[in-house]
Amino acid sequence: MPPKSKSSSEELTEALLDPKIAESIAKALSPCIAQSIDAAVEKRIEVLTNSVTEIKEENARLGREVMKARAESERFKRELGDQAVRLKNLKAYSRSDNIVIHGLPEMSAAERASSAAMMDDPLTESQGTVEATVISFSKTRWVSKLGKVISLWLII
């Protein structure tokens, strides 16, 4: 019996299993495979590089904004401190011109009817009446008790 003839697919399979043929095919295809892999990796690396560059730019922009915000915060802190000092000075200045005297006798019916404690605006009292009351009080009470002449200067 004559040997069976092999089909072409069987012959091809047998040829591919031969180590010399497999090595020759690998050498022939290796530059194409390497080029394809390099191109795919290059595309992915380019996308990642672009993302990293964008992130770095965004980080730098945010860093500049933080520096501006810190500088502005420091300026506001200094300004707040200055305003606190100014407010303290203004309070002290306004208090230096305001003398509140409790317990003086009231000279007019208007003063009796609208005491300073009951008024919405205690500054509406007549300056002249208050001045006259203080001068009268100082002449009768202080001079008689101390036995000296006291001069009282009111700057109004």
C-alpha positions in Angstrom: 0.0 0.0 0.0 1.3 3.2 -0.9 1.7 5.8 1.8 -1.1 8.1 2.3 -0.5 11.5 0.9 -0.8 14.3 3.5 -3.1 17.1 2.9 -1.6 20.6 2.4 -2.8 21.8 5.9 -1.1 18.9 7.6 2.1 19.6 5.7 1.9 23.3 6.7 1.3 22.4 10.3 4.2 20.1 10.3 6.4 22.7 8.7 5.5 25.3 11.2 6.4 23.0 14.0 9.9 22.7 12.7 12.1 24.9 15.0 14.2 26.3 12.1 11.1 27.5 10.2 9.5 28.9 13.4 12.7 30.8 14.1 12.9 32.2 10.5 9.2 33.4 10.7 9.8 35.0 14.1 12.9 36.9 12.7 10.9 38.1 9.7 7.9 39.2 11.7 9.7 40.6 14.7 10.4 44.1 13.2 6.7 44.5 12.3 5.5 43.3 15.7 8.0 45.6 17.5 6.8 48.5 15.4 3.2 47.9 16.1 3.8 47.5 19.8 5.9 50.7 19.8 3.2 52.7 18.1 0.5 51.5 20.5 2.7 52.2 23.5 3.7 55.6 22.1 0.0 56.6 21.7 -0.7 55.6 25.3 2.4 57.4 26.6 1.4 60.5 24.7 -2.0 60.6 26.3 -0.5 60.1 29.7 2.1 62.8 29.1 -0.5 65.2 28.0 -2.5 64.5 31.1 0.5 65.0 33.3 1.3 68.2 31.6 -2.2 69.5 32.1 -2.2 68.5 35.7 1.1 70.3 36.2 -0.2 73.4 34.6 -3.4 73.3 36.7 -1.3 72.7 39.8 0.9 75.7 39.0 -2.2 77.9 38.4 -3.8 76.7 41.7 -0.5 77.4 43.5 -0.5 81.0 42.1 -4.1 81.4 43.3 -3.2 80.1 46.8 -0.3 82.6 47.0 -2.6 85.4 46.0 -5.2 84.3 48.5 -2.6 84.1 51.3 -1.3 87.6 50.4 -4.8 88.9 50.4 -5.5 87.2 53.7 -2.4 88.7 55.3 -3.5 92.1 53.9 -7.0 91.7 55.4 -5.5 90.6 58.8 -3.3 93.7 58.9 -6.2 95.9 57.8 -8.4 94.3 60.5 -5.8 95.0 63.1 -5.5 98.6 61.9 -9.3 98.9 62.0 -9.4 97.5 65.6 -6.8 100.1 66.7 -8.7 102.9 65.0 -12.0 101.7 66.6 -10.3 101.6 70.0 -8.9 105.1 69.5 -12.3 106.4 68.2 -14.0 105.0 71.3 -11.5 106.5 73.6 -11.7 109.8 71.8 -15.5 109.9 71.9 -15.5 108.9 75.6 -13.1 111.8 76.4 -15.8 114.3 75.2 -18.7 112.6 77.0 -19.1 113.0 80.7 -22.0 111.2 82.3 -22.9 112.5 85.7 -25.6 110.7 87.7 -27.5 112.1 90.6 -27.5 115.8 89.8 -30.7 117.6 90.7 -33.0 118.3 87.8 -33.7 122.0 87.2 -36.6 122.0 84.7 -39.9 120.2 84.3 -38.6 118.9 81.0 -35.7 117.2 82.7 -38.0 115.6 85.2 -40.5 114.4 82.6 -37.9 112.8 80.4 -35.1 111.4 82.4 -32.0 110.3 80.5 -32.5 106.7 81.5 -35.9 106.6 79.9 -35.1 108.5 76.7 -34.3 106.7 73.4 -31.7 109.4 72.6 -30.0 110.8 75.8 -28.2 113.4 73.7 -31.3 115.4 73.1 -31.2 117.0 76.5 -30.4 120.7 76.4 -26.8 121.4 76.8 -27.5 124.7 78.4 -29.6 123.1 81.1 -27.0 120.5 81.8 -24.3 123.1 81.9 -26.2 125.3 84.3 -26.9 122.3 86.6 -23.3 121.3 86.7 -22.1 124.8 87.4 -24.7 125.3 90.0 -23.9 122.0 91.6 -20.2 122.7 91.6 -20.6 126.1 93.2 -22.9 125.0 95.9 -21.6 121.5 96.7 -17.9 121.4 96.0 -17.0 124.9 97.1 -19.0 124.6 100.3 -17.6 121.2 101.2 -14.0 121.8 100.2 -13.8 125.4 101.3 -11.8 126.3 98.2 -12.5 128.0 94.9 -12.9 125.4 92.2 -12.9 126.5 88.7 -14.7 124.2 86.3 -14.1 124.5 82.6 -16.5 122.7 80.3 -15.5 122.3 76.7 -18.7 121.7 74.8 
